[in-house]
Amino acid sequence: MRKGFVGLSALAEHVLKQKAYSGHLFIFRGRRGDLIKIIWWDGQGACLFSKRLEKGRFVWPSAKSGKVSLLIMS
């Protein structure tokens, strides 16, 4: 996955039909499943986090509509 701030923001806006600078977390997984990137607007600027696994793959829910919404509770 080679996308950065601009590319991931465009995916959130055009593909997911969500405002990229809404404060929501947008999580994208690479094709091989060993990389995720998270883009988040903190109110002052965009944050981009990434994690690549040395072994294994990220478990990802299947999406019939092309997007998955997750609710995180603390």
Buried (B, 14 or more C-beta within 10 A) or exposed (E): BEBEBEBBBEBBBEEBEBEBBEEBEBBBBBEEEBBBBBBBBEEEEBEEEEEEEEEEEBEEEEEEEEEEEEEEEE
